């Protein structure tokens, strides 16, 4: 490290020019880099293949959850009355003319009472639309609402719900903030903290290093996208993790530099000594973070693998900027930036010094208290459920919420939001037979096999299975697992798709190899820290503490978000592990 520091200080102009050019090229190419990133969410397992086959053959469905238009007729009418049933059928059928490539299942096409609420006044349809690539996608809710409303008799009420509409929440005209805008918001928050820490214009320096690190990383990742696919998730890692670690590394070096200056060293000597100690810590810290991200390549999910070898560049570029450009800036204009010096490093913090003395005097008591707190934080992780938020943790008001409440209050379960799709062969009455078998699986609300042309194509047919519980919550996943156990491998059954089956495959692929990933991280980190600390005991302690803190983080996530302790009061978000029932 001293040799590298002496080199960059001898070539200040060259080092500065290099990073200025890198940042400028990064700004000019960032748009092209983000556009070349992929939205490929390919996964191992049968659900991904089945979803792709359904989307390819039918032009809809697959991984795309259905929209649910809901019709409520005036008092005195019943959906099951022949005239009313025909009218609702025509209203839903109007969607086929308004929106291309839709597939519809409703009371008119199935004659299944599961599509009618308990009071007989409301009914719904499952409307599968063409799949969209990437995050989010176009919102067809308003178009569906207009088409059904226009075709429905006067006085009928129409609403539309669905997983995407509930996730979007209240309708808004805002298009949201962009990635760089979000990064700037984070930078402003960081500036406030840094101003409190340094109490001088040095607070701007970590942000400068962070900004250059982010732009440099985007530039390198841009080159990587020309060679292989890089997931869109990497751009969020660069903006958030890149800014965070670059500020952290700058903070370590600048704080040590101020301490050396306060101890009486001249500026160049203070920079050299700071880099010899804090700079060395930055290198090992960056390598440790890189190992954690690189370990994702062992997961059999292409998207996460690309996050691994794309994300590893984030800490490495931050380290490169921190150990080359940062010492140059400190050696040239550092003293002028350290103004007005409302706080110096001549005296240690009274608060933290007192805390350290207290912990040292009562170290066994402090150790037991710390372990007790961590154990309490880790305990909720034992009930961790891997899934997605239920509908009750999404929109709590608005048209989509109201339409869903109409169904659940009428005895239709919220599992209707996440039906499974069983792809079968279409001959010899197999769809009806498979539907009958699926309906007998515990936790299934209904299984339908409409005999319409949009449900049968190229020698195949689709059976739609509606679970009682949403497939994102434990009860719903149990139902989907039972469905797979009952139907997969049977004659005429090609496979099972839908959100629930895809989620099960994802959990198996990612968390099945999670212990292997943790083992790789632990061993690699242990070897790296042994070299850094020159102590086996300190390296082992660091690895164990990392694992304990990871378990505690999972415990806090579970306790706050899944179980809902504080998430509602602080953020207005109900517990994600709960779901509406509405079952009959």
N, C-alpha and C positions, 0 to 999 in steps of 0.2 A: 504493500500500500504506500509506504513512503516513496518508493521508486516511481510509482504511477503518479503520485501527487507532484513530485519534482518535475516529471515530464510535462504534465498539463500546465504547470506554472511557467515552464520555460517557453511554452507555445500557446500563450493565452489567446492571441488573436486567431490562430488557426482553429483552436477548440471552439471558440465563440462563433466563428464563421460557420463551422461545420454544423453546429446545433441550430443556428439561425436558418441555414439552408434547409435542414431536415424539417424544422417546424413549418417553414413556408411551403415546402413541397407537400407536407402532410395536410395543410389547410387546403391546398389546391386539389388534392386527390381523395379527400375524405368522402366526398359524395359518391365517387365511383367505387370506392372500397365497400361502402355500406350497401350499394346496389348489387354488387357481385356476391354478397353473402347469401347463403342458401336458406331455404325454408324446408329442407328435407327432414321429415320427422320419421323416417323409416325405423322400424323396430323389429327385433326377432319375435317369433310367435305367430300363431295362426290368425289372430284377430287382424293384424295389419294386412295380411294377404287377402283375407276375406273382404275387409273394408275396401281395399283397392279393386278387387274383382267386382264388387257391387257398384262402386262408383264408375268403373270402366264400362260395365255391361248396361247399367240402368241410367247412367248420367246423373245420378243423385245419391244421397244417403252416404253410406260408408262411414267415415269418421265424422260426418256432419250431423249434429243432433237435429231433430225435427223442430219445426215451428208448430205451435198448437193454437189455431184459431178457435175461439169459443163463442158459441151462439146461445143466447138465452131468449126464449120466446115469452110473450106476454102471459100473465096469469090466465088460467083457464085452458091453455093449450098444453099438449104433451108432445114431446119429441117422437114418441112411438106411434102417434096417430098417423095413418098412411099419408094423408095430405101434407102434414107437417114434416114427416120424414122425407118425403119427396122434395119439399121446398129446401130443407137443410142440405140435402144431397146436391141440389142444383147450385146452392150458394157456394158449397165447397168445391164443386166441379168447375166453377168459374175461375178458380185459381189456375187450372190447366191452360186456360186461354190467356190469362194475364201474365203468367210467369212460365218461362220455358223449362222443360225437363223436370217437372215436379212429379212426385209420386204421393198418392193420397190414400189414407185408410180412414174410414169413418163409419158411422152407423149405417149409412146407405149402402156401402160396399161390403159390409161384414154382417149386418143385422145382429151384431153382438151388443147386448145391453150394457157391457162395460163402458161403452162410449156415451152413456147417458147418466146424468147425475141422479141422486136418490129421489129428488122431487120431480123428476121427469121433465123439467123445464130447460135444462142446459145440456148441450152436447159439444163435442170437440172433434177435431180431426188431427191426425198425424200427417204433417206436410213435410216431405223430404225434398230438399232443394239441391241444386248442383253444388258440389264441394268447392271450398275456396282454399287457396294456399296461404300458408304463413299465419301470422298472428291476427286475431280478430277476423276481419272480412266484412263484406258488405252486409248491411242490416236490411233484410227484406220484410221486417215486421210491418212497417207502414204500408208497403205495397200489398201485402196480404190482407191487411185490415181494409184498405180501400176496395180491393176486389170483392171480398166477401160482403162488405157492407152494401156495395152497389147491387149485388145479386140477391140480397136478402129482402124479404118483405118489409114494408114500413112498420116501425114499432118494435122490430127485433133489435136486440142489443148484441154488438159484436166486440170482442176483445181478442188480443193475441198475446200469447205467452211462449216461453221456451227458454232453454238454458242460456242461449246467447243474450236474449233480451233481458233476462234477470241479472246476468253478469254485467251488462252495460248500465244497469240501474236506471235512474231517472233520465228521460229524454233531455238532451242538451244540444244547443247549437254550437258549443265549443268543440274545436277539433283537437283539443289537448295540447300539451307542450311537447316539443321535440327533444331529442336526446341531448343536444348541446345546451338547450335551455335548461334542462334538468341539471346538467353538470354545472352550469353557471349558478343555479340556485344553491347547489351544494357548496360551490366555491365561496359564495357570499357568507354562508353559515360558518364555513371553516375560517374565513377571514376574521370574523368576530372573535372566535376562540383564540386564534393566533395573535390578535391584537392584545388580548388579555394576557397572553403568555409572555410576549416580547415587549409590549408597551413601547414599540418603536416601529419604524418603517420596515424593519426586518420581517414583519408579519406578511409583507407582500412576497418575500423571496420564496417560501415554500409553494405558494400558489403559482409563481412563475415556473418553478421546476416541475410542478405537477402538470401544468398546461403543456409544456414542451414534451414531457414524458408521454402524455396522452396522444399528442399529435405524432410523435415518433413511432409509437406503437401502432397507430392506425396505418402509418406508411408501411411498416414492415408486414403487418397483416394483409395490407393491400397486395403486396407481392405474393404472399402465401395463397391468396384467393385465385391467383393466376395458375397455381400449380394443383391445388386441391380444393374441395368444398369446405367452407368455413361457415359454421352456423351463425345466424343472426344474433344469437345470444351473446356471442363474443363482443359485439359492439357495446353492450351494456356492461360487460366485465371491464372493458377498457376504460369507459367513461367513469364508472363508479370505483372499482377496485384500483384502477390506475391512478386516479386522482388521490385516493386515500393513502395508498402506500407511498406515493411520491412525496406527499406532504409529511407523512410519518418519518420517512428517511431524512428529509430536509430538516425536520425538527430535531432529530438526534444530532446531526452534524452541526447545525447552527448553535444549538444549546451548548455543545462541548466547546465550540469555537469561542463563544462568549465567556465560558469558564476559564479557558486558557488565557484569554485577553485580560480577564479580571485578575488572574494570578500574576500578571506582569510580563507575559511574553509579547514580543513584537508580532505584528500582524501575520507575516509569512510563517513564522514559527508556530503561531497559534493555529493557522490553517493546517500545517503539516501534522501537528500533534493531534488535532481533532480528527483528521482523516485516518491517522494511524490507529485510533481507537474506535471512534464512532463510525468512521468509514468502513472499517473492517466488520463491525457489527451489522452495518447496512448490507454488505455483501452476503454474509451468512443468512441474514434474515430474508433477503430476496431469494436466495437459493432454496430456502425452506418453503417459502410460499410457492415457488415454481414447482417444487416436488409435489406439493399438495394438488396443484392443478394438473400436472402432468400425469398423476396417477389415474386420472379419469380415462386414460386410453385403455385400461383393462376392462372397461365396461363394454358389453356387446351392443351398444347403441351408437350408431354412426354420429348422431347429433352431439352426444356427450363426448365422444372421442374427439370430434373437431373442436369442442370447447377446451379439451385437454391440451392439444398441441397448439391451439390458437391462444388460449388463455395463459400459457406458460410464458409468452412473450411480454405479458403485462408487467410482472415484477422485474423481469430481466432488463427491460428498457428503462424502468424507473431507477434501477440500480445504476445502469450505465450513465444516465444523466446526473444522478446524485454524486457519483465519484469522479466525474470529469468536469462538467460545467459548474457545479456548485462551488468547488474550491477556487475556480477561476474568479467567480463573482465575489466571493468573500475576500480574496486576495487583492482585488482591484477596488471595489466600491463598498465592501462590507462595512468598514468603519463609518462611512457616510450614511449608509442605510440604518445603522444602529443609533438612530436619533429620533426622539429627544431623550432616549434612555431613562424613561420614568422608572424602570426597574433594572437592577444590575444583578450579576451573579456572584458578587463578593461574599454574600452571606447565604448560607443554606436556608431553605424555607423552614420557618419555625413550626408550622403545622405538621409538615411531613417528617421533620426531624423528631418532633415529639412522638408522632405515631411510630416511627421506627424504633425509638428507644423503648416505648411501651411494649411493642411486639417482642423485642429482644429480651426484655426483663421477664416477660410472661410467655415465653415461646411455646411451651407445651399447651398452655391454656389457649393461646392464639391458634395453634395448629388444630386443636380439637374443635374450637369454635368454627374455624374455616372449613374443616372437613364436614362438620355438622350442617353448615349452611349449604355447602355444595351437595351433600347427600339429599337434603330437602329439595334442592332445585332439580336434582337428577331423578327423583322418585316419579314424578308425573310421566317421564319418558317411557316408563314401563307400559303405559296405556296408549302410547302413540299409535295413531291410525294413519296409514299412508293412503291418501286419496285426494279428493278435491272438495271444496266447500259445498255443502248442501244448499238447497234453494233458500232455506231460512236465513242463511248467512249472506245472501246476495241482496237484491232489491227488497226493501221493506215497505216501499210505497211506489205508486206509479201504475200505469195501465197494465204492464206485464204482471206485476204482483197481484193486482185486483183480479185479473183473469184467472190466475192460478188459484186464488182464494175461492173463486166461484166453483172451481172443480173440487178442491179439497173439502170445502164445506158441504159439497154435495156427495161426498163419499168416494170420489175418484182420488186415488193416492198420488202423491207427488212423484212416485216412480215413473209416472207417465212421461216425465221430462226426459228420461234416459232409457228408452226401450232398447232391447237387444235385437239384432237382426240375424236370423238363422237362414243361411243360404242352402237350398236343397235342390235336388233334381225335380223337374216338374211333372214327371210321368207317374202313372198308376196311383193317383190319389196321395202321393207322398207328402205334399204340403199339408193337407188336412190331417194326415196321420202324425206328422211331426208336431203340428200345432196342438193336437190332443195330448201328445206325450209331454210337451213343454208345459201345458196348463196344469199338469199334475205335479210339477216340481214345487216343493215348498217355497213360499215367498213370491210366487207368480200371481199377478192380478188377472191377466188375460193373455191369451195367445191367439192371434188371428192370421189367416192366410187368405186374403182377398183373391177372388178368382178373376181379377181385372187384368187387362193387358199390361198395365204399368207395373204389376207385381210378378209377371211371368215373362221371361225373355231368354232366347238362345238356349232352350232346354233346361233352364233353371227357374226357380221360384223363391220368393222371400217369405219367411214367416216372421212376423213382428211379435216380440214377446215383451209384455209390459210388467216390470216387477212392482211389488208393493212399495218397496223402499228405493230411493234413488241409488243408482249403482256407484255413486261416489262415496257413500257412507258404508260402514261395516255390514249392516244387514243386507244392503243391496248387493255388495260384493259377494256375500255368502250365497245369495240367490243365483247370481251369475255363475259362480263356481259350481253350484249344484246343477245348473243348466248344462254347463260344459261336461260335467261328469255323466249326466244322463244321456246327452245327445251325441257328443263327439264320438266318432267311430261307428255310429249306426249307419246302416245302408241309407242312401239317398241324402244324407247330411254331409254337405261339403265343408261347412265351418260356421263359426259364430262370430259376428262382429258387433260393433257398437262401442260406446264409451266404456261400459263396464268391463267387457272382455279385453279391450285395449289397455285399460288401467291395470288389470291383473297381469297381463303380459309385461307391461312396463315395470311394475314392482318386482316381478320375478327377475327381469333382466338386470335392473339397476341394483336392487338391494340383495339379490342373490349373490352378487359378487362384492357386496359392500365390505364384508370382513376381509376379503383379499385386498381391496383398495386400502383399507385402514392398515393392514399389515405392511403393505408396500410403503405407505407414508411413514409408518413408525420406524421401520428398519432403516430406510433411507435417511430420515431425520436423525435417528440415533447415530448413524455413522458420520453424518455431516457435523453434528454438534460435538461428537467426541473429538473430531479434528479441530473444531473451533475452541472448545473449552479445555482440551487436553485432559479430560476427566470423564471416565466411564460413568461415575455416579451422577455427576451433574447432567450429563446427556440423558441418562435413564430417567432422572427426575423430571426433566423438561418434557420428555415424551409422555410420561405418565400424567403429568399435569395437563398436557394438551388434550389427552383422551378424556380426562375428568371434566375439563372445561367444555369439551364437545358434547358430552353427555348432559351436562348442566344446561347448555344452550338448547338442546332438544327438549329437555324437561320444561324450560321456560316457554318455549314455543307451544308445547302441548298444553300447559296449564293456562296460558293466556288466550291463545287463539282457538285451539280445539275445544277446551273446556269452557272458555268464555269468561275467565276471571279477570275482569278489567277491560276486556276488548270492547264491550258495549259502552261502558261508562266513559272511557277515554277516547275511543275512535268511532263509536256508534256502530260497531260491527258485532252481531251476535256470534255465539259459539259456532265454529265451522263444522264441528262434529255432529251437529243435530240436523234433523230434517223434518219437514212437515210430514204428517202421515196421511190423514184424510181417508184412511181405508174404511171400507164398509164394515 
